[in-house]
Amino acid sequence: DSYQNSWLFVMRRPIAQGTSGSGEKATLTSCASDGSETLFVGSNSGILVYSVTEKEMKLKYTIPSKTMITALALANKRLYAGDANGGVSVYKQNNEGVYGRYLTIEGKGYPCNCMDLLKGEANSLVCGMDDGKIDIVDLKSNSVAVSITGHSAPVTAISAHPEKARFATVSEDTFVNVWELKGEEVSVVQSTSITKKLGTGIKYCQGAKLLAVTFFDDSSIYFLTTM
């Protein structure tokens, strides 16, 4: 069913077409797109792949997963997915344009809450974990190159700098941190606690001059000047 007006349509309760084919309603967790008509949605049964136009949204196919997908990122025709066990999977397109699992880096039991791809020459995927750690995956070797304790509580959102090998994180520990990656060394270049509430979202904006940050149970959007 869908609700539609002049500017919005809503697809209610998408069906999870997992390996069981049970038709159970899906729990949706994350989404990713490269700006085309294809939308990837993480769920408890895998990744739901939709075709989206201005008027409708159709399920094209499902990439099944035994573990809930909790985070997604997409770049250069590669799809990256974090799961509830902290694993990271890489998906590639076949000749028909359908994505299939290429490899999986096993997790350590803590959910991967968020991820983003570093720009520039870093060629790395940054993952925010539920135990407060930040894992940096080297996309050349497809392995975790760096793992650091970034926060004292779950990392809830990550935003990569649009040009530099920097990224910003926010956490349930209320802190906003900006990090820089040099080789295999990660250092904090900026850190602040704006409010005592739990951090929920973060994004570089205005040419990376500002960071927009949101917090749980707070209707304000906070803006930080970046270094």
Salt bridges, closest charged atoms under 4 A:
GLU56 OE2 - LYS58 NZ 3.53
ASP173 OD2 - HIS151 ND1 3.07
GLU180 OE2 - ARG166 NE 3.35
GLU180 OE1 - LYS182 NZ 3.98
